[in-house]
Amino acid sequence: MKLLKLIAILLLILMLPGCNDDDDIVLNEDLVFGYSHEIKIPPFKYLTTQGDSVFIRGDISFNSDIIDTVPATPTLSWEKVESEIVCAAIFKSRINVENNSIINDTSDIVWIWHSGLPGGENGLVEFGYGTKKYDPESPESDNEPEPLEQGQVYYWAVWAWDNSGIEVKFSSRELRFVVR
């Protein structure tokens, strides 16, 4: 009798699908990194240091003709992800990814934040907590971000690696805004 119960339990275990988080990752061409879990960017509102109210439409602006308007030093927000290695970046042109790597010219990146920097947090970062492009030739150089150019359209996204830092596991859509 015990042997029959053991066999029944083993058969049940073999018939159930695995519960691995990676099993449900399917191609989502709307995300910057297509084979990843989605980082949602819900609509959010914040106050600038001058007291102006800014509304970002988040994911609802994806594929819309309406572009969010932000100050030259915007705040970015997204739903926190279960990763220790997170990055958000602002580009001058659309973000291009091939083979799970960003292939844009590095001069396209005008601002970047990652979870290794002292300010900001997974889910919310103010512009001043980010940095301009890091120059490995002169690591002591001033990396304080410069305000974004008025009238310019920019593209931004958030992504995160697995905790080993090897594979991008989470990604947002590419969103855009114009600086007022």
Buried (B, 14 or more C-beta within 10 A) or exposed (E): EEEEEEEEEEEEEEEEEEEEEEEEBEEBEBBBBBBBBBBBBEEBEBEBEEEEEBEBBBBEBBEEEEBBEBBBBBBBBBBBBEBBBBBBBBBBEEBBBEEEEBEBEEEBBBBBBBBEBEEBEBBBBBBBBBBBBBEEEEEEEEBEBEEBEEEEEBBBBBBBBBEEEEEBBBBBBBBBBBBE
